[in-house]
Amino acid sequence: MVLAGLAVLAAACASRGGAPTPLTGAEAEAFFAGLNGVWELDESSFTGPFKFQLQKDQTEVLQFETLEEARQVSERMAQESIQRTIAALKPIMEVWLQEPNTLILRVDEERMIYVPTPGRSMEIPMSGEWISWQDPEGQSVRARVSWDGDRLALERRVGSHGQVRSVLDIVDGRLRISRALRVPRMSTPAPRFILMYDRERGGE
C-alpha cells in the first residue's frame, strides 16, 4: 500500500463503544441475517486518495553558529521525524486501508467470524473481549466487537500505534464498511475510508 503523501499527527482520541448488549430471539436472528454471507468488493467505492499533515514535536534546545546551519539541521531533523513517523504508522495504516476482495461474515449471539481474502481470519467473541495475536512482523494485534449505536463495529489495534474502527451496516442490500483511524497525537480526524460490498452471486 503506497503511503506517499502520508503525514499526520497531534492529539489522541479515546476509543468509544463497549461490550455488545446481547440480542436474543427473532431480533437477533433478523439483525445478524443481514450481515451473514459472502461479500464481493465494489472497487468503485474507494474513497481515497488521502492526505495528512505532520506536526513535529520538538522539545530539545539546540544552538547554532549561523542561520544557515540552523536551517540545515532543522530540515534534516524534520525529514528524520517524518520517516520515523511513517515507519511507526505503517502497520495501522495497512489495517485502515485494507481492501479484502472477498469477505465472509458469520455473526450470531456468541461470536463474529470475519474472513477477509486475502487476510487473517478472526473469530471474535460478542462479549466485547479483546483477542490478541502477533502479525508476521512481530507486531502485537488486538481486536474486539463493539456497538456503534445499533450497528456492529470491529475494532483493531496494532501495538501502540493506533486503532481502526470499522462500522458494518447494510444499505440497500449492500454491506457498507466505514473505517475510522485514530493514532497518537492526531490533530484532526483522518477522513473515513468507506468500502461497499455486494453479495457474491451464487453465495450464501
N, C-alpha and C positions, 0 to 999 in steps of 0.2 A: 504494500500500500504506500503510495507516494505521500510523503509528509512535507512536500515543498510548500513554502509559504507559511509553515506552522509557526506559531508564535502565540504565547499565552500570558498570563499568569498574574494573579494577585488576590483573593480572599476566599477562604473555603466556605462552601455551602454545606450545611449539615444535611444528611440524607433524611428523607421523611418516609413515612409508611411504617408498618409493623407487621406483626403476625396476622395472617388472614383469619377473619371470622368464619368459622366453618359454615358451609351451606349444606342443607340436607334435602332429601326427598326430590320432588319434582322441580323445585327451584334450582337445586344443584345440577340435576340432570340437564335442564334446559340451558343453564349458564355454561357448562363445560362442553356441551354438544357442539356449540358454535365454534369452539376453538379446536376441537379434536379433528385430526385428519392429516393429510399430506398436502403441503402447500408449495406452489412454484412461484419464484420471484418474478415480478414485473419489473424488468430492468429500467423501464422508462420512469419509474417512481423515484429514482435517485434525486436527492435534494441538494447536492453539492454544486460547485466546489465551496470550500470553507476557508476563511481567512481569520487569523488571530493576530493579536498584537502582544508582544512580550514586554513585560515590565521588569527591569533589572532591580535586584535588591542588593545594594552595596553599602556595607557598614564600615569597611576598612578605610582608615585615613592614610592617604598617600601624599608624598611630597615630590615636587618636580622642579628641575632647574629652569626649564623653558616651557612655553606654551606648546611648542611642537612635540616635546617629549610627553607632555600630559595628553595631548591628542592621540598620539600613537599608542600609549599604554591603555587609554580609555577604549579605543577601538578594538584592541586585542582582547581586553577583558570582556567587552560586550560580546564579541564573537565566541569566545570560550564559554560564556554563560549561556548563550543560545544553544550551542552544541550540546552542553550538558543537559539542558532542559529538554531538548528534543530526544536525547538518548533515554532520559528518565521517563518521558511520557509515551514513548513508542509502544510499550505493552498495552496500556489502557487505550491508546488511540486505535490500535488494531482491533480491540474489542468493540469500540464505538463504531468503527467504520466497517465492521464485518458484514458481508452480504451473502448469506447462505443461498445457494441456487435452489435447493430444496429443503424444506423444513417439515419435520414430523413432530406433531404435538399430541401428547396423551395427558389429559388432565382429569382428575377425579377428586374426591374429597380428601384423599390421603397424600397425593403426590402429583407433581408435574414432571413429565419426561419430555425433554427438549432435545431434539436430534437435528442439528444443522448439518448440511452436506455442502462442502467439506467442513469439518469442525468436530468438537468434542461433544459426545452425548452426555447429557446431565440428567440425573434423577434427583429431584429436589422435593423435600417434604413440604406439604401445605401448612405445616405448623409454624412456618416462619423461621425455622432454624437455618443457620448458615451451614453449608457444606464446603469443604476445603480440599484442594489438591495442588500439585505443582505442575506448571507447564513445562514443555521441553527445555526451556532455558533456565529452569530452576526457580522461576517466579512463583510466589505464593498467590493462588487464585481462590476467591471465595464467592459463593453465590447463594441467593435465597429468593423465595417468592414472597411478595408483599402485596398489599392492596393499594391501588390508586383510585380512590372513590369506589365505584362499582366495577372497576377493571383490574385485571391482574397485572402485576409488574414483576419482571425478572431483574434483580439487582446483582451486579457483578463488580468485584473489587480485585485489583491486581496490586499486590504489595501495598505500599502506602502512596502509590502514585495517582490514585483517583478512583472514581466509581462511575459505572454506566448503569443507568436505569432505563429498561426497555418496557414500555407500557403496551400491552396487547389488547386490541379490541377488534370487533367485527363491524365493518362499514359496507353496507350494500352487498353482503355476502362475501366480502373480501377481508383478509386478515391484514390489519394495519399494525405496524410496529413503529412506535415513536420513541427514539432514544435521546436521553439527556446525558450530557457529560459533565462531571464535576471533578475538578482537580485542585490541589492545594494552590493557594494564592491566586485564584482566578478572579480578576477584577470585574469582568462582565460574563454573564452566562454564555456558554457556547451555543450556537444555533442547533435546533433539534434536527436529528437525522431521521428521516421518515422513509420506511420501505413498505410496499404493498405486495401482498401475495394472493394469488388465485388458487382455488382448489385444483389439485392435479387431476387431469382428465383420466377417468378410469380408476382414480384413487379412492380412498375411503371417505 
